[in-house]
């Protein structure tokens, strides 16, 4: 199956107003970016995180493509990398029940009215202004551009894991949404062009084209 190109592991950290950069949280590794200038505005979106704990015991009766096909009629369930459909578990909300954000507005850090320890996911690419995405407004996926580079910022709250992907795949620019499904307790995304299902942690297509 196709695989998404990682731009960077999204690093969670805190904005440090004293020094003007994002300070990585403990254990975040060496990829944290510095010099954060911008951050995502909330606009009218409210935090929307779902408690997954009570629904992880999905039964085999729901681990069946016939159950999912009414929400994903365009997905080709005859093509899969899964050894068993039992690897898929319900995340408890419907397709796009936690909607992805598209092309969010950015404002300068100097104009931001946010706490100094605000958790963020950061992205810095060459010749572009660094960006920080607030976890409380993430909605799990943000489809965005920096310059002419299309990318998706992804965050699985259950895994506490963030990755930024290049949205170019096999000559197409994909836009991602949330299936509501989980694999190994990790978010399963889908793209709105081919309706392939993608495991977030691997950036790997697992069902469909």
N, C-alpha and C positions, 0 to 999 in steps of 0.2 A: 504494500500500500504506500501511498504518498506520505511524505513526512514534511512537516513545517520547519522552516529554517529559524533557529533561535537567533534573535538579535542580541539578547542578553538575558541571563537569569534576572528577573525582576527582583531587586533588592529592597526589602522593607527596612525602613529606618525612621528617624525622627528629624524634623527640620530644626536646625540649630541656629537661632536668630543671632546669637552672639558672634558666630563665625561665618554666617551666611552660607552654610552648606548642609546637606543631609548627612546626619550622623547614623551609620548603620547600627541596627540592633545587635546585641551580643550574638556571636556565632553566624553572622550574615555572610562572612567570607570576605574575599578581597576584591569583589567586583563592584562594590558600592561606588556610586558616582558622587562628584562634588560640584559645588558651584551652582546649585539649583536656583533657577531664576523664576520659574513659572509653576503653577499648580492648577489642578482642575477645579472649576467652580461648581457649586452644587446645583445652580439654577433652581428648578422646582423639584428635584429628585430628593426623596427621603431615603434614609438608610433602609435596606431591605435584606437582612440576613435571616436565613431560615435555620431553625434547629433541625438537624438531620438525624439526631440520635434515635428518635423513636420509630424511624421508618427503615432502618438498615436491615431489618429482618424480613425483607421481601421474599415471598415464597416462589417456588418454581412455577406456580400458575401464572405469575406475571413476567417470568423470564422467557418470553415468547414473542417473536417478531409480529405475530398476528395481533398482539395486544398493543404494540407500538405503532402499527401501520396507519391507524386512523389519524394520528398526529403527524406522521411522516410518510404520506403516500408516495412521495418522490424518491425516498431512500431505497436503494437496491439491497434488500436484506439477504439476497442470495450470495453476496460477496462479503466475506468477513474474515478477519484474522483471528477471531476468537475461537478457542477450543470448545467452549460451551457457552450457551446463552446465560447460564447461571452466573457468569462473571459480571453480568450487568444487574445493578440494583437500582431501585427507584430512589430519587432524591426528594420525593414528597410534594413537588409542585409540578404544574403542567409545563409543556413546551413554552419557553420564553417567559415562564412565570417569574423569573428574575431577569428582566429584559436587559440586553446589552445596551450600552451607551454608544452612540455614533457621533464622531467628529465633535468632541466636546470643546467648549470655549476655555481658553487659558487666560490667566491674568498673572501679572508680575508678583513675585513673592513680596516685594516691598509694599504692595497694596493689599496683601492678604491679611485677614483678621482671623487667624487660627492659632491654637495653642502651640507653644514652642516644642512640645513633645508629640505633635500630631503624627501618627503612623502613616507612611507613604510608601508607594512603589516608585522607584526612580528609573529614568531612562536618559542616557546621554549618548548621542551619536556625533561623529566627527562633523564639524562645521555647523552644528545646529545647537540652538539654545537647549540646555538640559530641561527636563520636565520631571514633575513629581505628581503622582496621582494619589489622592487621598483614599485610604482603604474604606472609609465610611461611606463613600459615594461610588465605590467601584462597580457594584452590580455584577461582579464576577468577570465581565468582559467589557473592554472599551475598544471599539474599532476606530482608529485614528490615523492621521498622517503627520509626518514631520518632514518638511520640504516636499519632495516627490516620493517619499518612502511610505507605503502603506503598512501599518503594523497593528497588531492587537495586543493590548495589555490584558493578561489573564490572571485571575486570582481565585484559587479554590479555598474557601474559608474552612472547609472540613480538614483539608491537608495542611492549611497554613502555608501554601506554596504559590509563588508567583513566577511567571515567565512572560517575556515579550517575544512575539513571533512576527516575522516578515509575512505579509499576507499574499505575496506572490507564490502561486503554486501552479506549475505546469502551464505557464502562459496566461493564467487568470489571476485577477485580484479578488480574493475571497473576503466575504463578510461573515463574521461568526456570531452564533447565538448559543443559547443554553438548551440542551435536550431535556433536562431534569434528571438524567440518569447518572449513575456512578459506576466506575470500575476501580476495584482496589481502593475504595473510598475516595477516589479522585474524580473531579468533574469531567463529564463527557460533553464536548462541544459539538455543534454541527455547523456546516457552512451553508449559506443561503443560495449558493450557486449550484452545487452538485448534491446537496443534502447528505453528504458524507458525514459520518460520526467520527470525531477525533478525541483521543484521550489527551487531556491537557498536559500531564506530566511528561509524556513522551513526544508530544506533537506529532503523533502517528495516526493516520487514518485506520480505523478498526472495523468500520462497517460502511459498505457502499463503494462508490467509485473512487 
